């Protein structure tokens, strides 16, 4: 692998890594929202006496 | 409680199911754009790496162009979108646009950071160093990036509400003035190091390269669009849940 190929690969890998990191962050956020929603549903059931 | 009474982040009081904050439509739009982005980016990168001819001067290292330039243009587009939403907020006083402008700045900063990183890698191989303070194009892009990075500090230094929305909107709108300066800097300056591919006479590259570039740019814009919609849906859901928690407390 030439030096140019190494740098080009690095640039594309940086982009891919950033994209994957973003997906992980979004997944964590969705998980947190889901947890919060479950919590709120339980709270609503308690309030309504269900 | 009606939807309109919960509208800190801009849901209008129009009739509709309670707590439908555009999350579902955002998710659908994000999915469609994400599929388009995946197809276009994979196709575009394949065209760039395996089909487009190598640059006579730079050789294989020029392949970073197909990543770096679309990412940079997407950052500019995100900032411009943020400014448009900020303008809409200031002209209509509809606070829905605040969250949209904020999300667009968020996207712009992410793509801006990627522009700086991929640009530095390209600079290292082409010029022999990671950064050049003598290049106005680079310095101006860094200024744009830092300006929008400071947006978050401004935003979170004030309490949520109309004042914060207005301040953020004015800031986002003001920042868009830096974009043409940054974009045109390399042309005005007539710099030696940073290449100028797109001039007022058109694209200064073979059609195969231009086609691969266009596909990559379309993919990058679709990717930014899908991330924007997903992020916006998440932020809206966050606000909706916070409102719901307050209601139930």
Interface residues (C-beta under 8 A of the other chain):
Chain A: X2 X3 X4 X5 X7 X8 X10 X11 X12 X14 X15 X18 X19 X22 X26 X29 X30 X33 X36 X37 X40 X43 X44 X47
Chain B: X45 X59 X60 X61 X63 X64 X67 X68 X71 X110 X113 X114 X117 X118 X121 X122 X124 X125 X223 X227 X230 X231 X234 X237 X238 X241 X244 X245 X248
